[in-house]
Amino acid sequence: MKTSLICASLIGSAAAFAPSPSHSKVSIALNAEKDDKMSKALPFAPRPKMLDGSMAGDVGFDPFGFAGADKDSLNNMREAEIKHARLAMLAVVGWPLAELWDKKIAAFLGLQDALTSSGASPSLLNGGLEKIEPEYWAIVLALAAIFENESKCEKEEKGKDYVVGDCGFDPLNFFPEDKVAQLEMQTKEIKHGRIAMMAILGFAVQEALYRIPVVAETPAFFQPIF
């Protein structure tokens, strides 16, 4: 009997120090609310007001406040980001391919190559842009105008259903029908685009500093290993 009473008293004492379920739930809710207000990219900094995680690739990173103070400003900046990302993805492929193949293609066609004296791609920092024919720039501007016009038409036609960055161009039907799959595809695109923007900046700065084509500076990435 004494043993039973002692065990009961010990259990009661232990229960007194155990956290109550209601307190645990409140604590978890408060922590979740706190985490929701913090940036995923910078956990020590508060999440920017407009970046609530609903956009593809949004991890609460906007240290300079580019997102703006309203939804329209945020959508405009996302539109610009996607367009720059797509251009960067094209450029980050075209830049090294030009350094690898431009001379061979130009020689085959009996034309002058467009590379600099060091064999680097022409750019504002490398020079050599004077070698580019005016017709090329006219074609580039015409294509840009076409895509801008298509994007504007899509935005006016779809209204609130407009997907930021949609210019009506998907010949291979990569964009899925399912909403979850669409968000995944958009996230992949914006992440690859951000990496490409950093990469093309790296190409330009590296060649400007060292005056060596990136394909020669880092041949392991661009030359056959066999």
C-alpha positions as CSV (number, residue, x, y, z in Angstrom):
1,M,0.0,0.0,0.0
2,K,2.8,2.4,0.9
3,T,4.6,1.5,-2.3
4,S,1.5,2.4,-4.3
5,L,1.1,5.7,-2.6
6,I,4.7,6.6,-3.2
7,C,4.5,5.7,-6.9
8,A,1.3,7.8,-7.2
9,S,2.9,10.8,-5.6
10,L,6.0,10.5,-7.8
11,I,3.8,10.4,-10.9
12,G,1.8,13.4,-9.8
13,S,5.0,15.3,-9.1
14,A,6.4,14.5,-12.5
15,A,3.1,15.5,-14.2
16,A,3.3,18.8,-12.5
17,F,6.6,19.6,-14.3
18,A,5.5,18.2,-17.7
19,P,4.4,20.8,-20.3
20,S,0.7,21.0,-20.9
21,P,-0.5,20.1,-24.4
22,S,-2.2,23.5,-24.8
23,H,1.0,25.3,-23.9
24,S,2.9,23.2,-26.5
25,K,0.5,24.0,-29.2
26,V,0.7,27.7,-28.4
27,S,4.5,27.6,-28.5
28,I,4.5,25.8,-31.8
29,A,2.0,28.3,-33.3
30,L,4.1,31.2,-32.1
31,N,7.3,29.7,-33.5
32,A,5.6,29.0,-36.8
33,E,4.3,32.6,-37.0
34,K,7.7,33.9,-36.2
35,D,9.3,31.8,-38.9
36,D,6.7,33.0,-41.4
37,K,7.8,36.6,-40.8
38,M,11.5,35.8,-41.4
39,S,13.2,35.5,-44.7
40,K,14.0,31.9,-45.8
41,A,17.1,33.2,-47.6
42,L,18.3,35.3,-44.7
43,P,16.8,33.7,-41.5
44,F,18.2,36.5,-39.4
45,A,16.3,39.2,-41.3
46,P,12.6,39.9,-41.6
47,R,10.8,38.8,-44.7
48,P,10.1,41.6,-47.2
49,K,6.4,42.7,-47.1
50,M,5.5,41.7,-50.6
51,L,7.4,38.4,-50.7
52,D,4.9,36.0,-49.1
53,G,6.2,32.9,-50.8
54,S,3.4,32.7,-53.3
55,M,5.6,33.4,-56.4
56,A,7.8,30.7,-57.9
57,G,11.4,30.9,-56.5
58,D,10.4,33.4,-53.8
59,V,12.6,32.8,-50.7
60,G,12.2,36.3,-49.2
61,F,15.4,37.7,-50.6
62,D,15.2,41.4,-51.5
63,P,17.8,43.3,-49.6
64,F,17.5,46.4,-51.8
65,G,13.7,46.6,-51.9
66,F,13.3,46.1,-55.6
67,A,10.0,44.3,-55.1
68,G,8.2,47.6,-54.5
69,A,5.4,48.3,-52.1
70,D,2.4,46.8,-54.1
71,K,1.5,43.8,-56.2
72,D,1.7,45.6,-59.5
73,S,5.3,46.7,-58.8
74,L,6.2,43.2,-57.7
75,N,4.7,41.7,-60.9
76,N,6.6,44.2,-63.1
77,M,9.9,43.4,-61.4
78,R,9.2,39.7,-61.8
79,E,8.4,40.2,-65.4
80,A,11.7,42.0,-65.9
81,E,13.6,39.3,-63.9
82,I,12.2,36.5,-66.1
83,K,13.0,38.3,-69.3
84,H,16.6,39.0,-68.2
85,A,16.8,35.4,-67.0
86,R,15.8,34.0,-70.3
87,L,18.2,36.2,-72.2
88,A,21.0,35.2,-69.8
89,M,20.2,31.5,-70.4
90,L,20.6,32.0,-74.1
91,A,23.7,34.1,-73.7
92,V,25.5,31.7,-71.3
93,V,25.2,29.0,-74.0
94,G,26.0,31.3,-77.0
95,W,29.0,33.0,-75.4
96,P,31.3,29.9,-75.2
97,L,29.9,28.3,-78.3
98,A,30.9,31.5,-80.3
99,E,34.4,31.2,-78.9
100,L,34.6,27.5,-79.9
101,W,32.9,27.6,-83.3
102,D,32.8,31.2,-84.7
103,K,36.2,31.0,-86.5
104,K,35.4,27.6,-88.0
105,I,32.0,28.6,-89.2
106,A,33.2,32.0,-90.5
107,A,36.1,30.2,-92.4
108,F,33.7,27.7,-93.9
109,L,31.4,30.5,-95.1
110,G,34.3,32.7,-96.3
111,L,33.5,35.4,-93.8
112,Q,35.5,37.3,-91.2
113,D,35.0,36.0,-87.6
114,A,33.5,38.3,-85.0
115,L,35.8,37.4,-82.1
116,T,38.3,39.7,-80.5
117,S,42.1,39.4,-81.2
118,S,42.3,37.2,-78.1
119,G,39.6,34.9,-79.4
120,A,37.0,36.2,-76.8
121,S,33.3,36.9,-77.6
122,P,32.6,40.6,-78.4
123,S,31.1,42.6,-75.6
124,L,31.1,46.1,-74.1
125,L,34.1,45.1,-71.9
126,N,36.0,43.0,-74.5
127,G,35.3,45.3,-77.4
128,G,34.7,43.9,-80.9
129,L,31.1,45.0,-81.2
130,E,32.0,47.1,-84.2
131,K,32.4,43.8,-86.1
132,I,28.8,42.9,-85.7
133,E,26.7,43.7,-88.7
134,P,23.9,46.3,-88.4
135,E,21.5,43.7,-89.8
136,Y,22.1,41.5,-86.8
137,W,21.0,44.2,-84.4
138,A,18.0,44.9,-86.5
139,I,17.0,41.3,-86.3
140,V,17.5,41.2,-82.5
141,L,15.4,44.4,-82.1
142,A,12.6,43.0,-84.3
143,L,12.5,39.7,-82.4
144,A,12.5,41.6,-79.0
145,A,9.6,43.7,-80.3
146,I,7.6,40.7,-81.4
147,F,8.0,39.0,-78.0
148,E,7.2,42.2,-76.1
149,N,4.0,42.7,-78.2
150,E,2.9,39.0,-77.6
151,S,3.5,39.4,-73.9
152,K,1.4,42.6,-73.9
153,C,-1.4,40.9,-75.8
154,E,-1.4,37.9,-73.5
155,K,-1.6,40.3,-70.5
156,E,-4.5,42.2,-71.9
157,E,-6.4,39.1,-73.1
158,K,-6.1,37.0,-69.9
159,G,-6.4,39.9,-67.3
160,K,-6.2,38.5,-63.8
161,D,-5.4,35.0,-65.1
162,Y,-2.2,36.2,-66.8
163,V,0.9,34.3,-65.8
164,V,3.8,36.7,-65.3
165,G,6.3,36.2,-68.1
166,D,3.9,34.4,-70.4
167,C,4.5,35.6,-74.0
168,G,2.5,32.8,-75.6
169,F,5.6,30.9,-76.7
170,D,5.7,27.2,-75.9
171,P,6.2,25.3,-79.1
172,L,7.3,22.1,-77.3
173,N,4.5,22.2,-74.7
174,F,6.8,22.2,-71.7
175,F,4.4,24.2,-69.6
176,P,2.1,21.7,-67.8
177,E,-1.6,22.0,-67.2
178,D,-1.6,21.1,-63.5
179,K,-1.2,24.1,-61.2
180,V,1.4,22.3,-58.9
181,A,3.4,21.2,-61.9
182,Q,3.2,24.7,-63.3
183,L,4.7,26.2,-60.1
184,E,7.5,23.6,-60.2
185,M,8.3,24.5,-63.8
186,Q,8.3,28.2,-63.1
187,T,10.6,27.6,-60.1
188,K,13.0,25.6,-62.3
189,E,13.0,28.4,-64.9
190,I,13.7,31.2,-62.5
191,K,16.4,29.4,-60.6
192,H,18.2,28.4,-63.8
193,G,17.8,32.0,-65.0
194,R,19.3,33.4,-61.9
195,I,22.3,31.1,-62.1
196,A,22.7,32.0,-65.8
197,M,22.6,35.8,-65.0
198,M,25.5,35.3,-62.5
199,A,27.3,33.1,-64.9
200,I,27.2,35.5,-67.9
201,L,28.3,38.3,-65.6
202,G,31.2,36.0,-64.5
203,F,32.1,35.4,-68.2
204,A,32.2,39.1,-68.9
205,V,34.2,40.1,-65.8
206,Q,36.7,37.2,-66.2
207,E,37.5,38.0,-69.8
208,A,37.8,41.7,-69.1
209,L,40.3,41.1,-66.3
210,Y,42.4,38.3,-67.8
211,R,42.0,38.9,-71.5
212,I,41.6,35.2,-72.1
213,P,38.5,33.5,-73.5
214,V,36.5,31.5,-70.9
215,V,36.9,28.4,-73.0
216,A,40.7,28.8,-72.6
217,E,40.6,29.9,-69.0
218,T,38.6,26.9,-67.9
219,P,39.0,24.3,-70.7
220,A,37.8,21.5,-68.5
221,F,34.2,22.8,-68.9
222,F,34.3,23.4,-72.6
223,Q,36.8,21.1,-74.2
224,P,36.5,17.3,-74.8
225,I,38.2,15.3,-72.0
226,F,39.3,12.6,-74.5
